[in-house]
C-alpha cells in the first residue's frame, strides 16, 4: 500500500513536532511495526504466484481485514476478484465461502435457517455460508434489499440471530463484495446503510499493457490455472492477532485526530454534498490511517496516511447533490477541494 508523498514523512527515530509526533522520550517510539509490514510483504509475494499486479487492492484488502472491516470492490468481470479472495484466504489459512447473489436469493440462503429434526422433535439451526472467515459475495447488488439486509448484523456484530438465539462467527471475519459498474439492468442499488458497513470501496482498474502480456505468458500452458493451487499458508491466526494489537498501539496525535474530524465535518457542510460522512467514517479513517502507517513501517500516523485512506473510506459514503451529479462532478473532485481548504497539521 503506497503512501503518497513519502518524501514528506518524518523519521520515526528523530524528535519532531511536524505532525504532532512526540519526541524520542515517548515509549511509543519503541513500538516495532515490522511484523505488520513483513506480513504484507509475505502475502504479496505469495499472491504474486497467481495474480499479476493489483498490489494496491491486495494491500487495502489486507488492511481492512486487520482492522475488522470489509471491502466493496467495483470492477468489470475477469479482473481476478474471485481468485484474489480465494488466494487471500488460502495464504492466511482461513476458511473461505462464496455466495453468488441473484434476484431469487433469500436471507435464509445467506445466514442459515431452522430445520425440524424428526429424531428429537426440535428445530435445529443449520448455518449458512456466512459462517466462514473470508466471505466473497459476487454481485451483491443482484439481490433485493431484503437479502442485502441479512448482512447487516453479520458485518457489524459478527454474529447471526435466529429464533432469539445468537450464533457468533469465528474471527477474523472478512467480507469482500463485488459489483459490476457497467451492467445495471436487474440490479438493486445498495442503500446508504448497507454501503456504510464497508470500510473501503475499491475500484479495480484493468491491467496495463505490460501486465496483460505477463498474464498471457504465465497461463499460456496452464489453461485450467493449476498454478492457483500453489498458494501456501504463510500466516496464521496468531500472526493476524499480533498485527492487530500492534496497529492499535500506533501513535496518532491530537492534531491528526482534529485533522480527521475537520475533513469529515467539511463533507457534511459542503454545498455540493447532500449526505456527508458519519462518525463511523471518522472512526474508520482513524483505524485505516494507523494501519497504513504500520504497513509502511512507521509507528505513528502522518497527514499523508489520512489523505490516502480518506478517499477509499469516503468515496462510497458521500452522496452528491443531484444537480452536481448530473453535471458530472465526481466525489474525488470534492475531496481534493476539501483537502486544499483544511490546514495540514505541522
LINBEL-V201309 format. One record per residue. N is the residue number from 1. PSI is psi as a letter, one per 20 degrees, with the letter a starting at -180 (NA if undefined). Layout:
N | PSI
N | PSI
//
This chain:
1 | o
2 | p
3 | p
4 | q
5 | l
6 | h
7 | i
8 | i
9 | q
10 | q
11 | o
12 | i
13 | j
14 | q
15 | p
16 | q
17 | k
18 | h
19 | k
20 | j
21 | q
22 | r
23 | r
24 | i
25 | i
26 | p
27 | i
28 | h
29 | i
30 | i
31 | p
32 | o
33 | j
34 | h
35 | h
36 | g
37 | g
38 | h
39 | g
40 | g
41 | g
42 | g
43 | g
44 | g
45 | h
46 | g
47 | h
48 | i
49 | h
50 | h
51 | p
52 | p
53 | b
54 | k
55 | h
56 | g
57 | g
58 | g
59 | g
60 | h
61 | g
62 | g
63 | g
64 | g
65 | g
66 | h
67 | j
68 | k
69 | a
70 | q
71 | q
72 | o
73 | p
74 | p
75 | q
76 | q
77 | q
78 | j
79 | k
80 | k
81 | g
82 | g
83 | h
84 | g
85 | g
86 | g
87 | h
88 | g
89 | g
90 | g
91 | h
92 | j
93 | l
94 | q
95 | q
96 | p
97 | q
98 | p
99 | p
100 | o
101 | p
102 | r
103 | h
104 | j
105 | p
106 | q
107 | h
108 | h
109 | i
110 | g
111 | h
112 | r
113 | r
114 | p
115 | p
116 | p
117 | o
118 | h
119 | g
120 | j
121 | l
122 | q
123 | p
124 | q
125 | p
126 | o
127 | q
128 | a
129 | i
130 | i
131 | m
132 | a
133 | h
134 | o
135 | p
136 | p
137 | o
138 | p
139 | m
140 | h
141 | j
142 | i
143 | q
144 | r
145 | h
146 | g
147 | h
148 | h
149 | h
150 | i
151 | i
152 | g
153 | h
154 | g
155 | h
156 | g
157 | i
158 | l
159 | r
160 | p
161 | p
162 | p
163 | l
164 | j
165 | p
166 | p
167 | o
168 | q
169 | q
170 | p
171 | q
172 | q
173 | p
174 | p
175 | p
176 | o
177 | q
178 | q
179 | q
180 | p
181 | i
182 | g
183 | o
184 | i
185 | p
186 | k
187 | r
188 | o
189 | p
190 | p
191 | r
192 | h
193 | h
194 | g
195 | h
196 | i
197 | i
198 | p
199 | g
200 | q
201 | p
202 | p
203 | o
204 | p
205 | q
206 | q
207 | q
208 | r
209 | g
210 | h
211 | h
212 | g
213 | g
214 | h
215 | g
216 | g
217 | g
218 | h
219 | j
220 | h
221 | k
222 | m
223 | h
224 | j
225 | l
226 | h
227 | h
228 | h
229 | i
230 | i
231 | p
232 | q
233 | o
234 | i
235 | q
236 | r
237 | h
238 | h
239 | g
240 | g
241 | g
242 | g
243 | g
244 | g
245 | h
246 | g
247 | h
248 | h
249 | i
250 | p
251 | p
252 | o
253 | r
254 | h
255 | h
256 | g
257 | h
258 | h
259 | g
260 | g
261 | g
262 | h
263 | g
264 | g
265 | h
266 | h
267 | h
268 | h
269 | i
270 | p
271 | h
272 | i
273 | p
274 | g
275 | o
276 | a
277 | q
278 | r
279 | h
280 | h
281 | g
282 | g
283 | g
284 | h
285 | g
286 | g
287 | g
288 | h
289 | g
290 | h
291 | g
292 | h
293 | g
294 | g
295 | h
296 | j
297 | j
298 | q
299 | k
300 | q
301 | p
302 | r
303 | h
304 | h
305 | g
306 | g
307 | h
308 | g
309 | h
310 | h
311 | h
312 | h
313 | h
314 | i
315 | h
316 | i
317 | h
318 | p
319 | p
320 | q
321 | p
322 | g
323 | h
324 | h
325 | h
326 | h
327 | i
328 | j
329 | p
330 | q
331 | h
332 | h
333 | g
334 | g
335 | g
336 | h
337 | g
338 | g
339 | h
340 | h
341 | i
342 | p
343 | p
344 | p
345 | q
346 | NA
//
